[in-house]
Amino acid sequence: MRKAPVLLTLLMLAGILGACAGQPLAEKPAEVAVAHLLSGTAIFGRPVNAVELPQDLVMSLTPEMRRFLAEIAPGASPQRRLVALIKAFEAQKFHIEYDEATTLTAAQTFHKRRGNCLSFTLMMVAMARELGAEAYFNQVVVPPVWSHDVAQTFVVYRHVNMVSKDPRGRRVVDFNLAAYDPAYDQRRLDDTSAVSLYYSNRGVEFMRAGEGEKAFLYLRKALELRPEISDLWANLGAFYSHFGYYSEAEQSYRQALYLNNINLVAMSNLARLYRYSGREGLANAYAERARHHRERNPYYLYYQARDAYEQGEYKRAEKRLRRAVWHQDDHRFHFLLGLTRFQLGDMAASRQSFKEAFSLVKSPYAVNVYERKLGLLLDGLVQPKSGNSS
């Protein structure tokens, strides 16, 4: 497999993008192009046979897991046993280390005692069902979080947790409470979609490790399960671009945009790809579309404000946050605005921002985090200081 200089590409575990009205629909790629992208010919020099695709036992339980479950409130009802299982995790009688960058099967998560939110949820759903309880995957529309895992590359994450229902109501089991708020939009995720996310995550992880052939097989498996998901095509485009197959990358991104014409990741990476290949007109067009989306996205403004705050540029942070809260009331925006105004010495405005934040927050975990931060301020461990100009 040939290796070329790495273009700036998406490295995402599965993206979720906001709306932006008025974007033109991408042209549908030719069927032959889509078939070529999925064939693997560019990577292997021949079409990949379906039997070569991975068949991981994503939600299977091992005998050790079943022995563990057999000791959880034996003789009780399935729901009471599930409650006992959850309490065992909460009390850390069975500890799982949170590892954002690692996606594992249910059995691997149990045995290695680590994994990300999807790994933990795969394990919990499988174990809950083994106990006889009703449990399903829940996709939480967590506001986008941009980060720089690769220079100038935006990474957007999708959050998944477990929901179980009983006569008393709906119970949410979440591995990463910092990312969850009951106020966020949520929807049931079918098993096939959850498993497709597993394969896509693993494909990206293999890509990062430089294992191109294995990465392709996992990404192809994800698309075999859910070919209609735009983000999976964006991941395939990132893969092709990462290993220097720029024509295939372009077609993958275009397919992603055909399925979701506001896929910011596909737009941004297409702009970079066109810039790299000297097609400045197309590069500028896609870059402008991406910029238009980002600059009107309150969560991107929040990302910029957080970066400015960490750099001590408090006036610039305040300016971005005022724009963000104008677009949307989010407790995180108001709380950071309170911190920013405290650093600028505007105590009355700071108190008002904190009041707005606490009026909006629903998660007890977030309330505790905010109270601890305010405690540091009141204890004088964080002193007001003059901010820099934007």
N, C-alpha and C positions, 0 to 999 in steps of 0.2 A: 504494500500500500504506500503510495507516495505521500510525502510530507512536505508541506509548504509553509511559508511564514504565516503565523496565526493572525487572522483578522480578529478584530474586536467582536466577540460573539456573545450570545446569551448563554449564561450558565444558570438555569433556573430549575427549581424542583417542581414547578408547575405554576403557571401564571394566572393572575386574575386582573382584568383591566377594566377601567371605568369607561363611561360613555362620553362620546364627543360627537355632537350632531354635525351633519353636513359633510362627512367624509365620503368621497366617491368609492363605489364598490370596485374591488379589484377584479380584473379580468380573470375568468376561469382558466386555469392552466389546461393545456391539452391532455386528454386522457392518456396518451402515450407517454407524456412527460411524467405524470403521476405514477404510472406503472413503472417507469424507469427508476424513479426515486425510491420506490419500494422494493425494487428487484435486488439491489445490492451489487449490481454489475460494476459500478464505479469503484467499489471497495474490494470485491473479491475477484473481479474479472469474469464473472459468470453470474447468472441469476441464482439467488439463494433459494433453496428448497424449504418448504414449510416445515419439514421435520427437523431442520437445523435450528429453528427458533427455540428459545429457552422455554422450559415448562416447569418453572419453579413451583414448589408446593407452598404457595403464598400463605394460605390460611390453614394448613394442616397442623395437627397437634401430635406431639411425640408421646410415647408411653410415659416419660417422666412428667410431662405436663398434665397428663390425665391422672397420674398418681397424686400430683400436687393438688389438683382440683378435687379429688376424692376426699381429701382431708378438710375441705372448706365447708363447714356447717353441714355435715352429712345428715340426711333425713329431713332437712328443711325444704321449703318450697324453692323453686328455681330463682324467684326474685330475692328471697331472703339470702340465698347462697350468693347471688350476685352482689348484694349489699355487703356481705361478709368479705367477698373477694376485693371489692373496692376499698373497704376499710383496711384490709391487709396491706394494700399498696399505700394508702394514705399514712398508715402508721409505719411505713417503710419496713414491714416484716419481709417484704419482697421488694428490693430496690432496683429500679431501672434508671440508669444514667442517661440524661438527655444529651443526644448527639445530633445536632441539627443537620450535619452533612452526611449522615449514614442512614440508608434505607435498607431494612432487613425484613425477612419473612417473619411470620408470627413465631415460628419455632426458633429462629436465629435470635430474635429479640429476647425471648425467654432465656435462652442458654447463654447469650453473651451479656445479658443484663444492660443493654444499651440500645439506642436507636432514636430516630426523630419522631415527630408526632404521628406520621403515617405508620411507622413501624409499630409504635405502641398501640395505635388504634387497631391495626390488623390483628395483633395479639389479643387485645381485649375483646374484640368482636368475636373472634374464634373461641375464646375461653367462655364468654358469656353464653354463646350458643351451645357449647358443650354442657353447660350447667342447665340448659333447657330454657334459658331466659330469652326474651325477644330483644334483639340488639341490631342496630344498623349504623352505617357510616353517615356522618353528618358533615357536609361541607359548609364551613363558616366563611362568609364573605368578609374576611378580614381586610380592612383598608390596605392598599398596596404599601409595601415597605421597600424603598429603593436602597441598595447597598452597592459598594464598589468591590465585589469579589475579584473582578478583573478591571483594570483601569478603564474608566469611562464607560463601563458596561452596567446597565441597570438590571438588577435581579429582583424578580417579583415572586412572592411566595403565596401558595394556597394552603389554608389551614384545614385540617380534617380532625374530627374527634368522633366519639361514640355517643349514641343516644339509645337509651333503653326505656321502654314504656311499661308501666304497670297500672293497676287500678288507682294508685295514688297520684299518678301524673307522669311527667317526662323527666328523666334523669340524664344529665349531661356528664360524661366522663372525659376530662380533658387533661392531656399530659403537659401542655404548656399554657398554664393559666394566664401568663403575661400577655399572650396573644389573643385571648378570648374575652369577649364581652357579650352578655346576653342580648344587648341591644343590636348587635350586628345581624344582618340578614343571614338566614341559614336555609339549607334545603337538604333533603334526603339524597344521599348518593348511593346509587345501586352498586352491587358488588363488582360488576364488570368494570365500571368506571374507576372504582377504587383500585382494583388490580392493575388497570392500565396506568394509573399514576405510579404505582410501584415500579412497573417495568420502565416507564419514562425516567423516573428518578434514578434507577439503577443505570440506565443508559447514559445519563449525564455524568454520573459518578465514574463510570468506566471511561468516558471521554476525558474527564479531568485527569484520570490516571494514565492517559495515553494508550489505552487498549481499544483501538479503533474498531476492530472486527467485532469484538464482544459488545461494544457500545452500540454499533449499528443493529445487531441482532435484538438487543433489548428495546431499542427505540422502534424498530420495525414491529416487534411483538405488541408494544403499546398501541401502535396505529392499527394493527390487525384487530385489536379488541374495540377500539373507539376511533375510527378514521374520521369522524365528524368533529373532533375536538381540535380547534385551531391551535391551541398551545402546544399540542404534541407535534404538529407540523413545524412550529417555530423551533422546537427543540431539535427536530431533524435538520432544519436549516442551520442551526448553530453547530451541529455535529459536522455537517458537510463543510461549512466554512472553516471550522477549527482545523480540519485536516486538508484544506486547500482545494476542495472541489467546489469552485465558486459558481459554476453554472447550475449544479444541483442545489446548492444553497439558495440561489436566487429563486429557483422554481419552488422550493419548499416554503420559503417566506411568502411567495405569491399565493401559494395554496392556503397558507395560514390566513392571509388577508382576504382571500375569497370566502373563507368560512367565517371570518370575523374582521370586518373592515376597519375596526378600531383597535386592532392588536398592536399596541405601542411597541412591543419588543420586535415584532416583525418589521414594522416601519423603520425603527431606529437601525436595526441591523442591515436592512436593505440599503438605507442611506449610506452606511459605512462601506458596504460591499461595492456600491456604485462609485463611491469616492475612491476607493482603492483601485478600481479598474478604470478610472479616468472618465467615467460618465457623469460629468458634473451636473448636467441638467436634471437627470433623474435623482442624483444624490441630493441636490438642493430641494427638489420637490418633496421627497420623502422626509428629509430633515425638517422641512417647514411643517409638514403634517404632524410629525412627532412633537415638534416644539409647540405647535398650536394646542395639542392635547395636553402636554405636560404643564404649560403655563396656566392652564385653566383647571388643573387638577389640584384640589386643596391639599391632597396628601403629598403631592410633589412639592408644593410650597412649604409644607411642614418639614419635609426632608431637607429642603434648602435652609429653613430656619434653624433646624437642629444643628446642621453643620456650621452655620454662622455663630450660633450660641457657643458651640464647643471651641470655636476659634476666638471667642471673646468679642465678636462683632455684634454687639447687642442691638444697636440701632437697625442694622440690616436684618437681624432676626425678628425684631418687632415689626418691621415693615412687611416681611413675608407672612408673619403670623396674622397680622390684621387682615391681609388679603385672604388667608386661608379661612378664618372664622367668618368672613363675609360670605364665602361660598358655602360653608357648612359648619354647623355646631358639632364639634367633637371635643370631648373632655380633654384629650391629649393636647389639642391646640391651645385651649384656654389655660391649661396648667403650665405649659411651656411659656405662654405669654405672661403668666403671673411671675414665673421665675425671671424672665427677661426684664420685665418692668421693675422687679426687685433689684436686679443688678444695675438698672439705670437710675435707681433711687426714687422712682415714682411709686410710693407706698400705697396711696389710695387706689390707683389703677391696678396695682399688683393684687391687692386684696379683692377687688372686684373680679379680676380674672380667676383667682382661686375659687371664689364663690360660684362663678359660672361653671368651673370644672367640676366641683363637687355636686352641683345640681344635675349634671348630666351623667356622671359615672354611675354604672349599675353593678359593676363587679366588685365584690368585697375585697378581692385580691388587689385591684387597682386602688381602692380606697386606702388600704393598708400601706401600699407603696407611697402614695401621695402624703399620707400622714407622717411617714418616716422622713420623707424629704423636707416637709415643712418643719418637722422637729429639728432637723439639722440647721435650718435657717434660723429658727427661734433660739437655738442654743448658741448662735453666733459662730457656728463652724463654717458657714458660708457668708462672707462679708460682702456688702454692696460695693461695687466698683464702677468706675466710669467706663462706658462702652465706646468702641470705636465707631467712626462714621461709616455709613454704608457707601 
